[in-house]
Amino acid sequence: VFGSHLCYRFRRLSSLPDEKKEYLKNGPDLQDFVSGDLSDKSAWADYKENLKRQKGERNSKILVECLTPDFRGDLRAVEKVALSGLDVFAHNVETVPELQRQVRDPRASFAQSVRVLKHAKNVQPRLVSKTSLMLGLGETDEQVYSTLKALREADVDCLTLGQYMQPTRRHLKVEEYITPAKFKHWEKVGEELGFHYTASGPLVRSSYKAGEFFLKNLVTKRKTTVESDKSTSLA
């Protein structure tokens, strides 16, 4: 990640070699976008410029997924991002509620993350919401199920589940290596609970690429539905 707001794919096209420009112009339709702390005006202006560049300089039809923090519960910040023009609002709850204190920053919580995901869709109904969990931190099956159920009740659209891996010795140890069969089980549970898309596997991460085609179609369908509802209400 270069800076706090964008991934390396998002540099200006003019600064890239010709073969890179060609790849970006004809590459995936869904691009990942990372927001940082947008509390000051300069950071917000930088974010808006980067987002505008992706939708304008590259391809007006491109779809943008933004991975956000919880903004410490500041719903006004959530609104700014949700209304900024992105298509997929992603915020990761990371783990089950019972392990939040051990795994995440003490200022974060499962309830706060759920509020962020819900509020984004409340202010922009056409958004597709997405979250991710790491498994293997010591959670139980009952805790995972209740977490997925709570996320779906919060109207979260898409879910990814992957294996937690210890980055360094200073980080939490892996408590369990989840079997492929168990990951397949959670994928089926996600479908049964009503998630529009569930990716579950040892190597799955929040930016899992296999779901891009599905997400693209879901975003397009949702935009069409919202526009149709508006036309009906004005008729």
C-alpha positions as CSV (number, residue, x, y, z in Angstrom):
1,V,0.0,0.0,0.0
2,F,1.3,3.4,-1.0
3,G,0.1,6.1,1.4
4,S,-3.1,5.5,3.4
5,H,-5.7,5.7,0.8
6,L,-4.9,3.6,-2.2
7,C,-3.3,0.4,-3.5
8,Y,-0.4,0.5,-6.0
9,R,-2.7,-0.3,-9.0
10,F,-4.1,3.2,-8.6
11,R,-1.2,5.3,-9.5
12,R,-1.7,7.8,-12.3
13,L,-1.7,6.1,-15.7
14,S,0.7,8.7,-17.1
15,S,3.4,7.5,-14.6
16,L,3.3,3.9,-15.7
17,P,5.0,2.0,-18.6
18,D,2.8,1.3,-21.7
19,E,2.3,-2.4,-20.9
20,K,1.1,-1.4,-17.4
21,K,-1.3,1.1,-18.8
22,E,-2.8,-1.5,-21.1
23,Y,-3.3,-3.9,-18.2
24,L,-5.0,-1.3,-16.1
25,K,-7.3,-0.2,-18.9
26,N,-8.4,-3.8,-19.7
27,G,-8.0,-5.3,-16.2
28,P,-10.6,-6.3,-13.6
29,D,-13.8,-4.2,-13.4
30,L,-13.7,-4.2,-9.6
31,Q,-10.8,-2.4,-8.0
32,D,-9.8,-2.4,-4.3
33,F,-9.5,0.9,-2.7
34,V,-8.3,1.5,0.9
35,S,-9.4,4.4,3.0
36,G,-7.3,5.6,6.0
37,D,-8.1,8.2,8.6
38,L,-10.1,10.8,6.7
39,S,-10.7,13.1,9.7
40,D,-8.7,16.1,8.3
41,K,-9.5,18.0,5.2
42,S,-6.3,17.2,3.3
43,A,-6.8,13.4,3.8
44,W,-10.4,13.6,2.6
45,A,-9.4,15.7,-0.4
46,D,-6.7,13.1,-1.3
47,Y,-9.3,10.2,-1.0
48,K,-11.8,12.0,-3.2
49,E,-9.2,12.8,-5.8
50,N,-8.0,9.2,-5.9
51,L,-11.6,7.9,-6.2
52,K,-12.4,10.4,-8.9
53,R,-9.4,9.4,-10.9
54,Q,-10.4,5.7,-10.9
55,K,-13.9,6.5,-12.1
56,G,-12.7,9.2,-14.6
57,E,-9.2,8.8,-15.9
58,R,-9.3,5.1,-16.2
59,N,-12.8,3.9,-17.0
60,S,-16.2,5.4,-16.0
61,K,-17.7,1.9,-15.7
62,I,-15.1,0.7,-13.2
63,L,-16.4,-0.5,-9.9
64,V,-14.6,0.5,-6.7
65,E,-14.5,-1.5,-3.5
66,C,-13.3,0.6,-0.5
67,L,-11.9,-1.2,2.6
68,T,-12.6,1.1,5.6
69,P,-11.7,1.3,9.3
70,D,-14.5,1.9,11.8
71,F,-13.6,5.6,12.2
72,R,-13.8,5.0,15.9
73,G,-17.6,4.9,15.6
74,D,-17.9,8.4,13.9
75,L,-20.9,7.8,11.7
76,R,-20.5,11.2,9.9
77,A,-17.2,9.9,8.6
78,V,-18.9,6.7,7.5
79,E,-21.5,8.8,5.6
80,K,-18.8,10.7,3.8
81,V,-17.3,7.5,2.5
82,A,-20.6,5.8,1.7
83,L,-21.7,8.8,-0.3
84,S,-18.4,9.4,-2.1
85,G,-19.2,7.3,-5.1
86,L,-17.8,3.9,-4.3
87,D,-19.7,0.7,-5.1
88,V,-18.7,-1.9,-2.4
89,F,-18.3,-0.7,1.2
90,A,-16.0,-3.2,3.0
91,H,-15.3,-3.2,6.7
92,N,-13.9,-6.3,8.5
93,V,-15.2,-7.4,11.8
94,E,-12.1,-9.7,11.9
95,T,-13.3,-12.2,14.6
96,V,-16.2,-13.3,16.7
97,P,-17.5,-10.9,19.4
98,E,-16.0,-13.0,22.2
99,L,-12.5,-12.5,20.9
100,Q,-12.6,-8.9,19.9
101,R,-10.6,-7.6,22.9
102,Q,-7.8,-10.1,22.3
103,V,-7.6,-9.7,18.6
104,R,-8.4,-6.1,17.7
105,D,-7.5,-2.6,18.9
106,P,-9.2,-2.0,22.3
107,R,-11.1,1.0,20.7
108,A,-12.8,-1.4,18.3
109,S,-15.7,-3.7,18.9
110,F,-18.0,-6.0,17.1
111,A,-21.1,-3.8,17.9
112,Q,-19.3,-0.7,16.6
113,S,-18.3,-2.5,13.3
114,V,-21.8,-3.7,12.8
115,R,-23.1,-0.1,13.2
116,V,-20.6,1.1,10.6
117,L,-21.8,-1.6,8.1
118,K,-25.5,-0.9,8.7
119,H,-25.1,2.9,8.6
120,A,-23.3,2.8,5.3
121,K,-26.2,1.1,3.6
122,N,-28.8,3.2,5.4
123,V,-27.4,6.4,3.8
124,Q,-26.6,4.7,0.5
125,P,-29.0,1.8,-0.2
126,R,-27.4,0.9,-3.5
127,L,-24.1,0.0,-1.8
128,V,-23.0,-3.6,-1.5
129,S,-21.6,-4.2,2.0
130,K,-18.9,-6.7,2.7
131,T,-17.0,-8.0,5.8
132,S,-14.4,-10.7,6.7
133,L,-13.6,-13.0,9.5
134,M,-10.4,-14.9,10.4
135,L,-10.8,-18.4,11.8
136,G,-8.3,-20.3,13.9
137,L,-8.1,-17.9,16.8
138,G,-9.8,-20.1,19.3
139,E,-13.4,-19.4,18.4
140,T,-16.1,-22.1,18.7
141,D,-18.5,-23.3,16.0
142,E,-21.4,-21.8,18.1
143,Q,-19.7,-18.4,18.2
144,V,-19.0,-18.4,14.5
145,Y,-22.6,-19.3,13.7
146,S,-24.0,-16.6,15.9
147,T,-21.6,-14.1,14.4
148,L,-22.7,-14.9,10.8
149,K,-26.3,-14.7,11.9
150,A,-25.8,-11.3,13.5
151,L,-24.0,-10.0,10.3
152,R,-26.8,-11.2,8.1
153,E,-29.4,-9.6,10.3
154,A,-27.4,-6.4,9.9
155,D,-28.0,-6.8,6.2
156,V,-24.4,-7.4,5.3
157,D,-24.3,-8.7,1.7
158,C,-21.0,-10.5,1.2
159,L,-18.8,-12.4,3.5
160,T,-15.3,-13.9,3.4
161,L,-13.8,-16.3,5.9
162,G,-10.1,-17.3,5.9
163,Q,-7.4,-19.0,8.0
164,Y,-5.6,-16.7,10.5
165,M,-1.8,-16.9,10.1
166,Q,0.6,-15.6,12.7
167,P,2.6,-12.8,10.9
168,T,5.4,-12.6,13.5
169,R,6.2,-14.0,16.9
170,R,4.9,-10.9,18.5
171,H,1.4,-11.6,17.1
172,L,-1.3,-14.0,18.4
173,K,-0.5,-17.6,17.9
174,V,-2.7,-19.8,15.7
175,E,-5.0,-21.8,17.9
176,E,-6.3,-24.1,15.2
177,Y,-5.8,-24.8,11.5
178,I,-9.3,-25.1,10.1
179,T,-9.9,-28.0,7.7
180,P,-11.0,-27.4,4.1
181,A,-14.2,-29.4,5.0
182,K,-15.0,-27.0,7.8
183,F,-14.5,-24.0,5.6
184,K,-16.8,-25.6,3.0
185,H,-19.3,-26.0,5.8
186,W,-19.2,-22.3,6.7
187,E,-19.7,-21.4,3.0
188,K,-22.8,-23.5,3.0
189,V,-24.0,-21.9,6.2
190,G,-23.4,-18.4,4.7
191,E,-25.6,-19.3,1.7
192,E,-28.3,-20.7,3.9
193,L,-28.3,-17.5,6.1
194,G,-28.9,-15.5,2.9
195,F,-25.5,-13.8,2.2
196,H,-25.5,-12.9,-1.5
197,Y,-21.9,-14.2,-1.7
198,T,-19.8,-16.2,0.7
199,A,-16.1,-17.1,0.1
200,S,-14.7,-19.5,2.6
201,G,-11.3,-21.2,2.5
202,P,-7.9,-21.4,4.1
203,L,-6.3,-18.9,1.6
204,V,-9.4,-16.6,1.3
205,R,-8.7,-13.0,2.3
206,S,-11.0,-9.9,2.4
207,S,-9.8,-8.9,-1.1
208,Y,-10.6,-12.4,-2.5
209,K,-10.6,-12.0,-6.3
210,A,-12.7,-15.0,-7.3
211,G,-15.9,-13.0,-6.3
212,E,-15.3,-10.0,-8.5
213,F,-17.6,-11.2,-11.3
214,F,-20.4,-11.9,-8.8
215,L,-19.9,-8.6,-7.0
216,K,-19.9,-6.7,-10.3
217,N,-23.3,-8.1,-11.2
218,L,-24.7,-7.5,-7.7
219,V,-23.6,-3.9,-7.8
220,T,-25.1,-3.3,-11.2
221,K,-28.4,-5.0,-10.2
222,R,-28.7,-3.0,-7.0
223,K,-28.1,0.3,-8.9
224,T,-30.8,-0.6,-11.4
225,T,-33.2,-1.5,-8.5
226,V,-32.6,1.7,-6.6
227,E,-33.0,3.8,-9.8
228,S,-36.2,2.0,-10.7
229,D,-37.6,2.6,-7.2
230,K,-36.9,6.3,-7.5
231,S,-38.6,6.5,-10.9
232,T,-41.7,4.7,-9.5
233,S,-41.9,7.0,-6.5
234,L,-41.8,10.1,-8.8
235,A,-44.4,8.7,-11.1
